[in-house]
Amino acid sequence: MGDDWKRQLDRIHEGLVRRDDPAEWVTEADAVEASYRYPNLLLRGPVFGLAVQEPADAPRWRVLTEVTCGRPQEARDSLNSHLWFQAKDDTDDPEVRRELLAAVDLLEREPVDEVRAAGSRYRVIRGDEFARGGDDGLEPPRPTDPEPAKRSWEFTPDARPSELGMPLDPGREQGLMTGALKLALRDFSYSGTGFPDGMLRDSVSAVRTHPEVALLPVAFCVVERLDGRWRPRSALVPTPHDARRVLNDGLTDFWPRMAGLDERGRAAYARAAERFRAAERADEVRVGDEMFRVCRIERMVRCGADGPEGPRPSDTDSHPPERIHPPMAADGTIDYS
């Protein structure tokens, strides 16, 4: 352990002692227990999003969109839309609009990962998503993970991870166990035969070029155990109960319908959903031989001297850049023809 990191952990510990906050100590104890029960970090894969560096914040970068895209081009398309709507709705200045639309035009033609427009710097950023694992599988929510003030089983369309606007600041103190995790992740790189050589090389290189680690807020999803392996069955959501609601909706509607189950099969799923709701805070349910679990997901973003890491050469895309919105003139006129 380097002296700088040891001093940082000592400072965090001293802060905990000084604040003497029982809730913080319970959270730390919860994290320690989880590290013993679920000691393995299981990589789920890269995720992508957007960050912005605004003049008033420089050199600090902030998260602009959720870091949940599976491919870099999905994040580039999000940036394309963000800048187009800025040009449409957020300015009456033709020069500013021209600058924004020039960035949009570039994003329509080339797979660029950074643009400057209207005084701000925008970047596609790359993270890694991972879960913790132990003898009984992937880690479920912890007792100290925050829950919504009002828990409901009704559909909530805005239940998305909560990192919007947060600073990507590796030095931000987030607790003793979190500091220890960031220390452990500094030297993390891909290994094993499951990765192509290019991904392995890029991962090792990233440890050198982007040695610091920023952690995004913990999120949750539904996973299914199938053929001895866990696979995701939902997108990320911000709280354990949001994931429980997704699991309930899947059991009562989506999954039986997608599988084309008969009446008997649908009834089995409905009974499982009823048991799951009745338990209120359960994190696991079985339907016959199938097991579903609410899983705790963590994400990291590497940072270097110039900010957060962007996509690596070995990261692949499913589609090329393309026009997403109709052309717009400098005066704001949109050509829908």
C-alpha positions as CSV (number, residue, x, y, z in Angstrom):
1,M,0.0,0.0,0.0
2,G,1.5,3.4,-1.0
3,D,1.9,6.0,1.7
4,D,-0.6,8.3,0.0
5,W,-3.4,5.8,0.1
6,K,-2.5,4.8,3.7
7,R,-2.7,8.4,4.7
8,Q,-6.1,8.7,2.9
9,L,-7.5,5.7,4.7
10,D,-6.2,6.9,8.0
11,R,-7.9,10.3,7.4
12,I,-11.2,8.6,6.6
13,H,-11.0,6.5,9.7
14,E,-10.2,9.6,11.8
15,G,-13.2,11.3,10.3
16,L,-15.5,8.4,11.2
17,V,-14.2,8.5,14.8
18,R,-14.6,12.3,15.0
19,R,-18.1,12.3,13.7
20,D,-19.2,9.4,15.9
21,D,-22.2,8.7,13.7
22,P,-23.9,5.4,14.6
23,A,-25.5,5.1,11.1
24,E,-22.1,5.4,9.4
25,W,-20.6,2.8,11.7
26,V,-23.4,0.4,11.0
27,T,-22.9,0.9,7.2
28,E,-19.2,0.3,7.6
29,A,-19.9,-2.9,9.7
30,D,-22.3,-4.0,7.0
31,A,-19.7,-3.5,4.3
32,V,-17.1,-5.5,6.3
33,E,-19.5,-8.4,6.8
34,A,-20.3,-8.4,3.0
35,S,-16.6,-8.5,2.2
36,Y,-16.4,-11.8,4.1
37,R,-19.6,-13.4,2.8
38,Y,-19.0,-12.2,-0.8
39,P,-15.3,-11.9,-1.2
40,N,-15.1,-12.3,-5.0
41,L,-15.5,-9.5,-7.5
42,L,-17.2,-10.7,-10.7
43,L,-16.9,-8.6,-13.7
44,R,-20.1,-8.1,-15.7
45,G,-18.5,-6.0,-18.5
46,P,-17.9,-2.4,-19.7
47,V,-20.6,0.3,-19.5
48,F,-20.6,3.7,-21.1
49,G,-22.1,7.1,-20.5
50,L,-21.4,10.8,-20.8
51,A,-19.5,13.4,-18.7
52,V,-19.2,17.1,-19.0
53,Q,-16.5,19.6,-18.0
54,E,-18.1,23.1,-17.8
55,P,-16.0,26.3,-17.5
56,A,-17.1,27.0,-14.0
57,D,-16.2,23.5,-12.8
58,A,-12.9,22.9,-14.7
59,P,-10.9,20.7,-14.3
60,R,-13.7,18.7,-12.6
61,W,-15.9,16.5,-14.7
62,R,-19.5,15.6,-13.9
63,V,-21.7,12.7,-15.0
64,L,-24.1,13.9,-17.6
65,T,-26.0,10.6,-18.4
66,E,-26.4,7.3,-16.6
67,V,-23.3,5.1,-17.2
68,T,-25.3,2.1,-18.3
69,C,-24.9,1.9,-22.2
70,G,-23.6,-1.4,-23.4
71,R,-21.7,0.1,-26.4
72,P,-19.7,3.3,-26.9
73,Q,-21.9,4.3,-29.9
74,E,-25.0,4.3,-27.7
75,A,-23.4,6.9,-25.6
76,R,-22.3,8.9,-28.7
77,D,-25.9,8.9,-29.9
78,S,-27.0,10.2,-26.5
79,L,-24.5,13.0,-26.8
80,N,-25.8,13.7,-30.3
81,S,-29.3,14.1,-28.9
82,H,-28.2,16.1,-25.9
83,L,-26.5,18.7,-28.1
84,W,-29.3,18.8,-30.7
85,F,-31.9,19.6,-28.0
86,Q,-29.6,22.2,-26.5
87,A,-29.5,23.9,-29.9
88,K,-33.3,23.6,-30.2
89,D,-34.4,24.6,-26.7
90,D,-31.6,26.2,-24.6
91,T,-30.3,29.1,-26.7
92,D,-31.5,32.0,-28.9
93,D,-27.9,32.9,-30.0
94,P,-27.3,31.8,-33.6
95,E,-23.5,31.6,-33.0
96,V,-24.0,29.2,-30.0
97,R,-26.5,27.2,-32.0
98,R,-24.0,26.9,-34.9
99,E,-21.3,25.6,-32.5
100,L,-23.7,23.0,-31.0
101,L,-24.9,21.9,-34.5
102,A,-21.3,21.6,-35.7
103,A,-20.7,19.1,-32.9
104,V,-23.9,17.3,-33.8
105,D,-22.8,17.1,-37.5
106,L,-19.4,15.6,-36.4
107,L,-21.1,13.0,-34.2
108,E,-23.4,12.0,-37.2
109,R,-20.3,11.3,-39.3
110,E,-17.5,10.0,-37.1
111,P,-17.2,7.9,-33.9
112,V,-15.7,10.6,-31.9
113,D,-15.5,10.3,-28.1
114,E,-15.0,14.0,-27.2
115,V,-16.4,17.3,-28.5
116,R,-16.3,20.9,-27.4
117,A,-19.3,23.1,-27.8
118,A,-20.7,26.3,-26.2
119,G,-17.7,26.5,-23.8
120,S,-18.1,23.0,-22.5
121,R,-16.2,19.8,-23.0
122,Y,-18.2,16.6,-23.5
123,R,-16.7,13.1,-23.3
124,V,-18.0,9.5,-23.7
125,I,-16.7,7.7,-20.6
126,R,-16.1,4.1,-19.9
127,G,-16.8,2.2,-16.7
128,D,-16.7,-1.4,-15.5
129,E,-19.6,-3.0,-13.9
130,F,-19.2,-5.8,-11.3
131,A,-21.0,-7.7,-8.6
132,R,-19.7,-9.5,-5.5
133,G,-20.0,-13.2,-5.3
134,G,-19.8,-15.9,-2.6
135,D,-20.7,-19.5,-1.9
136,D,-24.4,-18.8,-2.4
137,G,-24.0,-16.7,-5.5
138,L,-24.3,-13.0,-6.2
139,E,-24.6,-10.5,-3.4
140,P,-28.2,-9.3,-2.7
141,P,-28.9,-5.9,-1.2
142,R,-27.5,-5.1,2.2
143,P,-29.6,-4.1,5.2
144,T,-28.1,-0.6,5.0
145,D,-28.8,0.0,1.3
146,P,-31.2,2.9,1.0
147,E,-34.8,2.2,0.2
148,P,-37.5,4.6,-1.1
149,A,-39.4,6.5,1.6
150,K,-42.7,5.1,0.2
151,R,-42.5,1.6,-1.2
152,S,-45.0,0.7,-3.9
153,W,-45.5,-2.2,-6.3
154,E,-46.8,0.2,-9.0
155,F,-44.7,0.7,-12.1
156,T,-42.3,3.7,-11.8
157,P,-40.9,4.8,-15.2
158,D,-38.2,7.1,-13.7
159,A,-36.5,4.4,-11.6
160,R,-32.9,4.8,-13.0
161,P,-29.5,4.9,-11.4
162,S,-28.8,8.1,-9.5
163,E,-25.4,9.3,-10.6
164,L,-26.5,12.3,-12.7
165,G,-24.6,15.4,-11.9
166,M,-22.1,13.7,-9.5
167,P,-18.5,14.7,-9.7
168,L,-16.0,12.1,-11.0
169,D,-13.6,12.8,-8.2
170,P,-11.4,9.8,-7.2
171,G,-10.3,11.7,-4.1
172,R,-13.8,12.1,-2.7
173,E,-14.0,10.4,0.6
174,Q,-16.9,7.8,0.7
175,G,-16.1,5.7,3.8
176,L,-13.4,3.4,5.0
177,M,-14.4,0.2,3.2
178,T,-15.1,2.1,0.0
179,G,-11.7,3.7,0.2
180,A,-10.2,0.2,0.6
181,L,-12.1,-1.0,-2.4
182,K,-10.9,1.9,-4.5
183,L,-7.3,1.0,-3.4
184,A,-7.8,-2.6,-4.5
185,L,-9.3,-1.6,-7.8
186,R,-6.4,0.6,-8.8
187,D,-4.4,-2.3,-10.1
188,F,-7.4,-4.3,-11.4
189,S,-7.1,-5.5,-15.0
190,Y,-8.8,-8.2,-17.1
191,S,-7.3,-11.6,-17.0
192,G,-8.1,-15.1,-18.2
193,T,-8.8,-16.9,-21.5
194,G,-12.3,-15.4,-21.8
195,F,-11.0,-12.1,-23.1
196,P,-9.5,-11.3,-26.5
197,D,-5.8,-10.3,-26.5
198,G,-6.7,-6.7,-27.4
199,M,-9.0,-6.3,-24.4
200,L,-6.3,-7.7,-22.1
201,R,-3.7,-5.3,-23.5
202,D,-6.0,-2.3,-23.2
203,S,-7.0,-3.2,-19.7
204,V,-3.3,-3.4,-18.6
205,S,-2.6,-0.1,-20.3
206,A,-5.5,1.6,-18.6
207,V,-4.0,0.9,-15.2
208,R,-1.1,3.0,-16.2
209,T,-2.8,5.8,-18.1
210,H,-5.9,6.1,-15.7
211,P,-4.6,4.9,-12.3
212,E,-7.3,6.5,-10.1
213,V,-10.7,5.1,-9.5
214,A,-14.1,6.8,-9.0
215,L,-17.0,4.8,-7.8
216,L,-20.5,5.4,-9.1
217,P,-23.5,5.0,-6.8
218,V,-24.5,1.4,-6.1
219,A,-27.4,0.1,-8.3
220,F,-29.5,-3.0,-8.4
221,C,-30.9,-5.4,-10.9
222,V,-32.7,-8.7,-11.3
223,V,-30.6,-11.8,-12.1
224,E,-31.6,-15.4,-12.9
225,R,-29.6,-18.5,-12.2
226,L,-29.6,-20.7,-15.4
227,D,-27.4,-23.7,-16.1
228,G,-25.3,-22.9,-13.1
229,R,-24.6,-19.3,-14.1
230,W,-26.2,-16.0,-13.2
231,R,-27.5,-13.8,-16.0
232,P,-29.1,-10.3,-15.9
233,R,-32.8,-10.1,-16.4
234,S,-33.3,-6.3,-16.0
235,A,-31.7,-2.9,-16.4
236,L,-30.1,-1.1,-13.4
237,V,-32.3,0.7,-10.9
238,P,-31.4,2.9,-7.9
239,T,-32.9,1.0,-4.9
240,P,-33.5,-2.6,-3.9
241,H,-37.3,-2.1,-3.9
242,D,-37.2,-0.7,-7.5
243,A,-35.6,-4.1,-8.4
244,R,-38.1,-6.0,-6.4
245,R,-40.9,-4.2,-8.3
246,V,-39.2,-5.1,-11.7
247,L,-39.0,-8.7,-10.5
248,N,-42.7,-8.7,-9.5
249,D,-43.7,-7.1,-12.9
250,G,-41.6,-9.7,-14.7
251,L,-43.3,-12.6,-12.9
252,T,-46.8,-11.3,-13.3
253,D,-46.7,-10.1,-16.9
254,F,-43.5,-9.8,-19.1
255,W,-41.7,-13.1,-18.6
256,P,-44.7,-15.6,-18.9
257,R,-45.9,-13.7,-22.0
258,M,-42.4,-13.6,-23.6
259,A,-42.0,-17.3,-22.9
260,G,-45.4,-18.2,-24.4
261,L,-46.5,-20.1,-21.3
262,D,-49.8,-21.8,-21.1
263,E,-52.4,-21.1,-18.3
264,R,-50.7,-23.5,-15.9
265,G,-47.3,-22.0,-16.4
266,R,-48.7,-18.4,-16.0
267,A,-50.4,-19.5,-12.8
268,A,-47.2,-20.8,-11.3
269,Y,-45.5,-17.4,-12.0
270,A,-48.5,-15.6,-10.5
271,R,-48.3,-17.6,-7.3
272,A,-44.6,-17.0,-7.0
273,A,-45.2,-13.2,-7.4
274,E,-47.8,-13.3,-4.7
275,R,-45.4,-15.0,-2.3
276,F,-42.7,-12.5,-3.2
277,R,-45.0,-9.5,-2.6
278,A,-46.3,-10.9,0.7
279,A,-42.7,-11.2,2.0
280,E,-42.3,-7.4,1.3
281,R,-38.5,-7.3,1.5
282,A,-37.5,-10.6,0.0
283,D,-34.6,-10.6,-2.5
284,E,-35.1,-14.0,-4.0
285,V,-37.9,-16.2,-5.4
286,R,-38.2,-19.5,-7.1
287,V,-40.6,-20.7,-9.9
288,G,-40.1,-24.4,-10.3
289,D,-36.4,-24.9,-11.2
290,E,-35.9,-21.2,-11.9
291,M,-34.4,-18.9,-9.3
292,F,-34.5,-15.1,-9.5
293,R,-32.6,-12.7,-7.2
294,V,-32.2,-9.0,-6.6
295,C,-28.5,-8.3,-7.0
296,R,-26.3,-5.5,-5.9
297,I,-24.2,-4.0,-8.7
298,E,-21.2,-1.7,-8.4
299,R,-19.5,0.4,-11.1
300,M,-16.1,2.0,-11.4
301,V,-14.7,4.7,-13.7
302,R,-11.0,5.0,-14.2
303,C,-9.5,8.5,-14.2
304,G,-6.2,10.0,-15.3
305,A,-4.5,13.3,-15.5
306,D,-7.0,14.6,-18.1
307,G,-10.1,13.2,-16.4
308,P,-12.3,10.0,-16.9
309,E,-11.3,7.2,-19.3
310,G,-13.0,7.1,-22.6
311,P,-13.7,4.0,-24.8
312,R,-10.7,1.7,-25.4
313,P,-9.6,0.6,-28.9
314,S,-10.9,-3.0,-28.2
315,D,-14.4,-1.8,-27.2
316,T,-16.8,-2.7,-30.0
317,D,-19.9,-1.1,-31.5
318,S,-23.1,-2.6,-32.9
319,H,-23.8,0.3,-35.4
320,P,-22.0,3.2,-37.0
321,P,-22.7,6.9,-36.4
322,E,-25.9,8.1,-38.1
323,R,-28.3,11.1,-38.3
324,I,-30.8,10.9,-35.4
325,H,-32.6,14.3,-35.7
326,P,-33.6,16.4,-38.7
327,P,-31.4,19.3,-39.9
328,M,-31.6,22.6,-38.0
329,A,-30.6,26.1,-39.2
330,A,-28.7,28.6,-37.1
331,D,-32.0,30.5,-36.5
332,G,-33.6,27.4,-35.0
333,T,-35.7,26.4,-38.0
334,I,-36.0,22.7,-38.3
335,D,-36.2,21.0,-41.7
336,Y,-38.7,18.1,-41.4
337,S,-38.8,17.3,-45.1
